[in-house]
Amino acid sequence: MRQRPTDETVGLRPKDNGQPPYLYQDYVATRLRAPKEPLIILPKTLSDMTGPAYGRGPIGELDDDLTRQHAGEPLGERIIVTGRVLDGDGRPVRGSLVEVWQANAAGRYTHHLDRHPAPIDPNFSGAGRCLTDNEGRYRFVTLKPGAYPWKNHDNAWRPAHIHLSLFGSSFRSRLITQMYFPGDPLFEQDPIFQSVRDREAQQRMIATFDLEMTEPEWALGYKFDIVLEGRDDTPIEDRR
Amino acid sequence: MTSEPGLKPTPSQTVGPFFHGALLDEDRSELVPPDHPEAIRIEGTVYDGAGEPVSDAMVEIWQANQAGRYNDPSDNRQDLPLDPATFSGFGRSGTDEGGRFSFVTVKPGPVAGPDTGMQAPHIMVSVFARGLLKRVVTRIYFPDEEGDNANDPILSSIVDPGFRKTLVAYDEGDALRFDIYLQGENQTAFFEL
């Protein structure tokens, strides 16, 4: 018979380095989607120590500027989001795809399932992508997204956030996360943010305002460094 | 996942329900054209713990080519052919209203195992969805590889035969079926990396 651990232990251990559990009761959608069987430890092989170069076609010229993808200018507070993508040893992750998506300044996604009665901005799709440079740096120009309501619990609101999707150097380093803005009063009641229980780990999801990145009379700068799992600690030649 | 000293990772957060415009704007579910002479079709449904289809998931696959080589500079086994222009090894499919996803690809060759010996042909799978705070990782093995599957070090590490069988696709004739049960009695085996 399979071992039946308690719900709280699946995917939540000290060695998880602040990662959220699969099951977090306050985030209602996890209740029927979190796996409950014990995870199988996967030893390192070429299958997971390799990964897609970046998984898609060429990057378009305006893909990293979400404010210039339409004929007119979108409404909202223009921001620059930039930072470095690093592995666990602090080495830059170079030439790696970063995909982003977000709500518009009013808190509405360009998506047919978003029924929040806030205006759609015809000049803002809210999707972008870029590749990291030789220092692992990425940079987007966008708008500060608005908070928006959702139906998780009574009077539930998501703090403003930008979704980021990263590949890194191997299958192991794949990450989808959300970047939050400093000082948001909605953190305390947001179960997705709070699913990361460790306070220090929570800080790793919050961008910092950066005056140096701020462009005078143009856009506020936010810095957000990302650290991926899956550093390459065994020479690949030894795994043949 | 790793406990050695160093920088701590950025925590994972759910992909949410609104990723389609950014992540699925291009169709990447066909790794080879459907008329490729050795094309195989893999299809399946993602189910939640109540047995309901998950209509807002994204499934990604990563696999070696037919020779068993990965399209990544880290796999530098020059003796095996590589076809980077025609086979990336990466695919992405959303799920539809019925929770269904599909891929058109080729069957990968065998790949070296963690110690000595080979792994049976397999495809790495990640599933992202609203309600998944981090991805689940599984593998697709092939039903016509009974001998290799029996010797595969990863499959063999799963003690319960019913649980092990969740990783082997089912041959439906015109397609291989690989359903993914996130939770419940039929839950698919998932890996910790």
Interface residues (C-beta under 8 A of the other chain):
Chain A: M1 R2 G11 P14 K15 D16 N17 G18 Q19 P20 P21 Y22 Y24 Y27 A29 T30 R31 L32 R33 A34 P35 K36 E37 L39 I40 I41 L42 P43 K44 T45 L46 S47 D48 M49 T50 G51 P52 A53 G55 R56 G57 L86 D87 G88 D89 G90 E99 V100 W101 A103 Y109 T110 H111 L113 D114 S125 G126 A127 G128 R129 H163 S165 S169 S170 F171 R172 R174 L175 I176 T177 Q178 I192 F193 S195 V196 E200 A201 Q202 R204 M205 I226 V227 L228 E229 G230 R231 D232 D233 I236 E237 R239 R240
Chain B: M1 T2 S3 E4 G6 L7 K8 P9 T10 P11 S12 Q13 T14 V15 G16 P17 F18 F19 H20 G21 A22 L23 D25 E26 R28 D48 G49 A50 E52 V54 D56 E60 W62 A64 Y70 N71 D72 S74 D75 N76 R77 S88 G89 F90 R92 V111 A112 G113 P114 Q119 H122 M124 S126 F128 A129 R130 G131 L132 L133 K134 R135 V136 V137 P153 I154 S157 I158 D160 F163 L182 Q183 Q187 T188 A189 F190 F191 E192 L193
